[in-house]
């Protein structure tokens, strides 16, 4: 009963009160104008829905939980945490604006996020979308990444190599965990209170990967990933619900959008599916 046409919400005349409330919530959450009239056919009408939802979620996220995020001591960087095109090393990759989907265009490419942590317990999640070498973990801003050295290969970095079931830490290699496959969700957990790093696959904890001294003041660890050519992953720092919730007491780097915004996004996506179905 609703769709997006040229950036506007349009609706049929026959809607019940509950649908009317949903429509109003969606229009408010995404700050869209409503159109009481008939929607006109336009093959370009709904091409921007995914980008629109992502942009509005980010805006609402910035406004919705500043107090919650400010209370999380040890977190650094922008609230809208994302992987950053400014922090790409060793080659080229693409980053989707809508879902932080990364695809490597060269043989050995590393990327890290704009937000990092220096205290507390934190997690991010990586969805594996293709086969190939994949190193996911944490690194400081001082790591010297290149087309030969990625996360886990350099000083002040550690990573889980899910393609070979290895722990990589500052250039050292040790067996760890199990291999992951396309479709798996890899959780990357950093406990800076105990000085421990651990990982999970599809919610199954793989155990403590390594222990280390708690970081000195001023040391910030950032989520980081290394990919080989044509490898595709999605990195979820928490701006949308993760496939597998963090363990108790562990935070995501980005606060999830409030329930009202998630409901509005679901409303728009459902409306689109009905309109084009």
C-alpha positions as MATLAB code, in Angstrom:
seq = 'XXXXXXXXXXXXXXXXXXXXXXXXXXXXXXXXXXXXXXXXXXXXXXXXXXXXXXXXXXXXXXXXXXXXXXXXXXXXXXXXXXXXXXXXXXXXXXXXXXXXXXXXXXXXXXXXXXXXXXXXXXXXXXXXXXXXXXXXXXXXXXXXXXXXXXXXXXXXXXXXXXXXXXXXXXXXXXXXXXXXXXXXXXXXXXXXXXXXXXXXXXXXXXXXXXXXXXXXXXXXXXXXXXXXXXXXXXXXXXXXXXXXXXXXXXXXXXXXXXXXXXXXXXXXXXXXXXXXX';
ca = [
       0.000    0.000    0.000;
       3.004    2.285   -0.003;
       6.091    2.797   -2.125;
       8.839    5.298   -2.730;
       8.533    7.319   -5.925;
      11.033   10.056   -6.729;
      12.024   10.196   -3.058;
       8.422   10.550   -1.832;
       6.124    8.232    0.064;
       2.841    7.571   -1.762;
      -0.053    5.424   -0.621;
      -3.324    3.915   -1.695;
      -6.564    5.422   -0.469;
      -7.660    2.247    1.320;
      -5.498    2.016    4.454;
      -6.543    1.139    7.979;
      -5.671    3.074   11.101;
      -2.688    0.904   11.988;
      -1.235    1.347    8.513;
      -1.863    5.083    8.826;
       0.192    5.178   12.009;
       2.957    3.138   10.381;
       2.992    5.507    7.452;
       3.235    8.531    9.725;
       6.073    6.915   11.699;
       8.000    6.167    8.525;
       7.517    9.677    7.166;
       8.695   11.155   10.473;
      11.679    8.865   10.937;
      12.993    9.428    7.428;
      11.879   13.047    7.152;
      10.071   12.419    3.885;
       7.230   14.462    2.368;
       3.936   12.623    1.942;
       1.857   12.686   -1.224;
      -1.868   12.175   -0.879;
      -2.361   11.743   -4.604;
      -1.698    8.908   -6.990;
       1.886    7.869   -7.506;
       3.059    8.046  -11.090;
       4.982    5.256  -12.744;
       8.682    5.904  -12.920;
      11.307    3.250  -13.551;
      13.684    5.318  -11.452;
      11.162    5.730   -8.659;
      12.608    3.330   -6.101;
      16.249    3.062   -7.120;
      17.460    5.095   -4.160;
      15.530    3.369   -1.367;
      18.498    1.458    0.046;
      20.688    4.552    0.096;
      17.876    6.646    1.522;
      17.234    4.251    4.389;
      20.942    4.029    5.172;
      21.339    7.797    5.195;
      18.324    8.365    7.406;
      19.390    5.629    9.831;
      22.796    7.258   10.169;
      21.240   10.665   10.802;
      18.789    9.302   13.370;
      21.580    7.293   14.980;
      23.599   10.441   15.548;
      20.647   12.062   17.296;
      19.220    9.107   19.166;
      21.826    7.935   21.636;
      24.537   10.534   22.347;
      24.216    9.969   26.078;
      24.496    6.204   25.774;
      27.559    6.430   23.577;
      29.202    9.144   25.660;
      28.848    6.871   28.684;
      30.949    4.203   27.029;
      34.383    5.185   28.200;
      37.231    4.171   25.971;
      35.524    4.680   22.602;
      37.040    7.142   20.117;
      35.946    8.586   16.792;
      32.612    9.451   15.177;
      29.396    7.923   16.494;
      28.458    6.763   12.985;
      31.309    4.257   12.953;
      32.193    2.898    9.528;
      35.061    1.420    7.598;
      36.937    4.312    6.044;
      38.107    4.870    2.483;
      40.728    7.169    3.989;
      42.257    4.197    5.787;
      42.866    1.795    2.901;
      46.350    0.353    2.435;
      48.149   -1.810   -0.099;
      45.709   -1.393   -2.972;
      42.155   -0.527   -3.908;
      38.775   -1.644   -2.642;
      35.184   -0.508   -2.900;
      33.015    0.275    0.121;
      29.242    0.256   -0.267;
      27.605    3.352    1.228;
      24.560    1.369    2.319;
      25.886   -1.691    4.150;
      29.692   -1.382    4.486;
      30.196   -4.122    1.919;
      33.879   -4.266    0.984;
      35.303   -5.770   -2.196;
      39.041   -5.927   -2.841;
      40.177   -4.798   -6.278;
      43.847   -5.664   -5.746;
      45.751   -8.639   -4.367;
      46.252   -7.687   -0.703;
      44.261   -4.774    0.654;
      43.720   -3.653    4.241;
      41.065   -1.304    5.587;
      40.325   -0.067    9.091;
      37.448    1.814   10.657;
      37.165    5.436   11.688;
      36.199    4.537   15.252;
      38.431    2.779   17.759;
      38.661    1.753   21.411;
      41.166    2.091   24.235;
      39.260    0.572   27.173;
      36.263   -1.670   27.781;
      34.846   -4.666   25.899;
      33.961   -4.347   22.229;
      32.862   -6.369   19.230;
      32.264   -6.040   15.521;
      30.940   -8.604   13.058;
      32.051   -9.590    9.559;
      29.753  -11.385    7.141;
      31.750  -13.507    4.697;
      30.265  -13.195    1.202;
      32.861  -15.001   -0.928;
      35.792  -17.390   -0.651;
      39.364  -16.196   -0.381;
      41.967  -15.037    2.126;
      40.353  -13.131    4.974;
      42.074  -11.606    8.010;
      39.842   -9.797   10.516;
      40.911   -8.230   13.779;
      42.259   -5.124   15.453;
      45.101   -2.708   14.780;
      46.452    0.629   15.980;
      46.865    3.679   13.780;
      50.638    3.144   13.853;
      50.531   -0.153   11.936;
      52.516   -0.069    8.715;
      50.178   -1.832    6.315;
      51.241   -2.482    2.729;
      50.529   -4.767   -0.216;
      52.560   -7.395    1.655;
      51.556   -6.836    5.287;
      47.975   -6.753    6.531;
      46.222   -6.902    9.889;
      47.992   -9.453   12.073;
      51.180   -9.247   10.000;
      52.426   -6.033   11.566;
      53.374   -4.787   15.002;
      50.411   -3.709   17.172;
      47.868   -5.783   15.258;
      46.169   -9.154   15.603;
      43.776  -11.073   13.383;
      41.862  -14.272   12.860;
      42.567  -15.799    9.457;
      39.280  -17.559    8.831;
      40.396  -18.971    5.509;
      43.177  -21.006    7.158;
      42.056  -21.221   10.834;
      45.044  -19.255   12.119;
      45.765  -16.561   14.657;
      48.036  -13.832   13.303;
      49.645  -11.584   15.864;
      52.406   -9.121   15.111;
      53.718  -11.361   12.355;
      53.522  -14.568   14.397;
      51.248  -17.434   13.292;
      49.490  -20.090   15.407;
      46.595  -22.524   14.823;
      43.290  -21.167   16.089;
      39.594  -21.845   15.683;
      38.212  -23.324   12.504;
      37.783  -22.285    8.893;
      34.860  -20.099    7.963;
      32.803  -20.328    4.770;
      30.794  -17.904    2.635;
      27.660  -17.006    4.564;
      29.344  -17.246    7.965;
      29.335  -14.367   10.433;
      32.660  -13.823   12.215;
      32.578  -11.975   15.538;
      35.696  -10.091   16.614;
      35.824   -9.412   20.363;
      38.387   -7.313   22.202;
      38.444   -7.229   26.009;
      40.764   -4.435   27.057;
      39.972   -4.932   30.730;
      41.481   -8.427   30.803;
      43.770   -7.953   27.822;
      42.203  -10.701   25.695;
      41.097  -11.112   22.099;
      38.649  -13.766   20.955;
      36.546  -14.600   17.925;
      33.341  -16.422   17.066;
      31.741  -18.024   14.021;
      27.952  -17.853   13.752;
      27.701  -17.080   17.448;
      29.934  -19.975   18.538;
      32.823  -18.656   20.610;
      36.185  -20.059   19.536;
      37.902  -19.329   22.845;
      40.550  -16.798   23.808;
      42.855  -16.282   20.863;
      45.578  -14.439   22.748;
      46.321  -12.447   25.876;
      48.261   -9.222   26.085;
      49.047   -6.405   28.456;
      46.291   -3.812   28.689;
      47.149   -0.943   26.366;
      49.040    2.056   27.606;
      47.130    5.348   27.808;
      46.548    6.789   24.364;
      46.700    3.466   22.513;
      43.589    3.004   20.371;
      42.651   -0.214   18.587;
      40.571   -0.060   15.415;
      38.597   -2.799   13.639;
      40.615   -3.829   10.595;
      40.311   -6.338    7.759;
      42.614   -7.615    5.035;
      41.224   -9.060    1.789;
      42.587  -10.561   -1.399;
      41.416   -9.769   -4.918;
      37.649  -10.183   -5.482;
      36.999  -11.141   -1.846;
      33.717   -9.610   -0.599;
      32.625   -9.081    3.006;
      30.249   -6.855    4.960;
      31.471   -5.226    8.173;
      28.884   -4.472   10.861;
      30.143   -2.183   13.595;
      26.720   -2.104   15.225;
      24.723    0.519   13.328;
      22.283   -2.262   12.415;
      21.539   -5.320   14.565;
      24.243   -7.948   14.218;
      23.324  -11.467   13.150;
      24.599  -12.760   16.476;
      24.340  -10.575   19.551;
      27.520   -9.678   21.463;
      28.222  -11.572   24.694;
      26.958   -9.976   27.884;
      28.855   -6.820   28.769;
      30.343   -6.420   25.291;
      29.451   -3.315   23.267;
      29.314   -2.610   19.554;
      31.272    0.375   18.279;
      28.192    2.032   16.811;
      24.948    2.242   18.804;
      22.054    0.454   17.111;
      19.272    2.687   15.773;
      16.256    3.073   18.067;
      13.331    0.691   17.748;
      11.147    3.278   16.035;
      13.681    3.794   13.285;
      14.153    0.047   12.761;
      10.372   -0.325   12.520;
      10.190    2.469    9.966;
      12.933    0.881    7.871;
      11.127   -2.463    7.962;
       7.903   -0.707    6.984;
       9.521    0.909    3.939;
      11.247   -2.270    2.824;
       8.014   -4.275    3.150;
       6.099   -1.643    1.242;
       8.658   -1.732   -1.546;
       8.487   -5.515   -1.753;
       4.705   -5.405   -2.064;
       4.812   -2.653   -4.660;
       7.274   -4.343   -6.987;
       6.009   -7.881   -6.260;
];
